[in-house]
Amino acid sequence: MSRIKVEVVSRKAPRPRRRKRHFGQRMQALGGRRSMGARIVGAARWLMKPRALTWIAAALATVTVTFGTPHVLVTYRCNGVGTQATRCFECRYVGVQGMREYLGPQWNCPLVTMLPVNWSALIVKVTG
């Protein structure tokens, strides 16, 4: 018998070969085109992949739809400032949706507030 000499080149295992995917006869008949349903399913799979960017976008969309967008107080007009009988009658906020007016639940003006999305104005801007 002959002797076999083993030489270790690296501690890492060799990379597995990438095999080409074999598409069926249907894909060849379509000429590589996919139906609309297959495109929708492919887009849904791409969106559902567990990536950080996808999860961040989903979390932002959920917060926006559920709670609204953050706005910061810019101007306000109140009576009796510094007393317990303080009542505000005009509060203006600036935020993602631009300048908006909002009066707090107890006639006050919170410094930062979450205002719901004004969908009608957004649809008008998008559609033109």
Disulfide bonds with the S-S distance in Angstrom:
Cys78-Cys88 1.91
Cys91-Cys109 1.68
